[in-house]
């Protein structure tokens, strides 16, 4: 089983290798949104020379942030296809306020709902879709269920970490064991990060699939067959609750899609292109 620290290092390596692909032509601006545990740092990226566009809210995974190469790559690909994106750091992550120790999946859902409310008020936005990686996939799916099919146009989940509920019940955190009977105030992870006891307690009770199933719009799950953090069977279970969905399983791919990040990005971007029926604006458009 790959360790959480190793996973984070893989993500950092991917960012350093692929972060330079971030498009210089994209119209990006830093934004701040009131979240559940303080201010959330975000990036709004919009297509050039285009007044109206659909928007995808992109959600990162556990201990990650909005600058993960998988997410910036997706934002770039969407922008080139005439689709806006808003990616942000959850509370206690990246440049957002709040302590990581106070982070829970329920308060990340509250963050996502506040980001949705912000995006819904932006001029030119014609629809809002969700994309999420790992724990961000769980948050995206549950938030879509809470908001409902009429408010979320489409959904893409990349290695959604629905295993987190079972892991919390068993007292396992990416291979590290802890005592769920005598739960400490915080569980040491690595590099000074501490996971709060409330994260574990709320995760044990999370109605992940029951909540997610309240959304019945188009859904797409992308998962690697060599994902040792979250088995691909959790994406197959999502497929069983979504009546309008498809799953793409990638041989040799891991949890962070580090083997072929660009290929994973293209698959998700192509899915949104199909669902949102976007034709890129001509270069000479006014």
Steps between C-alpha positions, in 0.01 A plus 500: 500500500646835399550742791332839516840667505602314185174604335563863586853476359363349179262793473781749557712335232209510258444868571866583435504305175171620357432831671681685221225398258263749665383722216634854494204599282235398751314786665563408861450703814539425865181520700398473866177338615354480851519132597389293796823555698620836366601639163553262210767571238392428145585550134237593244606412146285612210521454122643784296271716289187331629226669704288196586622155599431196716718468809653200677582520872812288559567345843832364623567201722616435856816704591521630140414844363368680194846503334519124453600435138194284438278795589693780330529278192124449499439874541725571201334236284153631585604858429620404153159341441305810600420380853578702812623347823525593865745302709558573866675386817276342763528631856832412659661432162721704269447874539158478662438587863423249775699221663545168327424335835149650494422381147223242451314377194178671619671839528661448160148444366403833657802659327387352168146632547634850566722481191197390296300798630786732401527347151124515445511879534780552248394677179516286187480161673239289320532180708710352779658154506725329756830315471680350798807287567525250788333648811401791278308247292302393806428863586398574140265202489336575834467873428340419165253278684419773750458772237310274263497410133347830390795700636792281392533452127750211501745324729846346460661301782869411478593210732224600746610399851176352632719251685556771761189393694610139534856611579372722781297214644802267491742762628717511189640811337684419176657195663556657843305340786343689792274406791135577420388393850736738681518758226764766567420870454709489184675239287852587383533465124834640382698824487314640799151443359243375749161356411237600754286246683187667362610407148500133598171518693313673218657276233375190681142622459519644149208396275718534191310301239158572650558875470676479164208302352272801537682638194394325181659709227785388273793355695844372403743303716870465413710256699832320476510123530828532693355742755615357836354790701140475377405177319324554168197311632390821673453662160306195382268548797441861393403367160232286663333801665516730196261405220669728246865422554812337363823370652842504339759271660862565410747208503830575680369832639536591869295715738657828393494418126876555494572250221323710237354815657445665163306197378277503809440872457398451138247231588327723756515808278354301209218384726411858593524603134247230413263592782521876463506499117757776477671612182813702557465866408678593174827686543364804318187522716413845632 
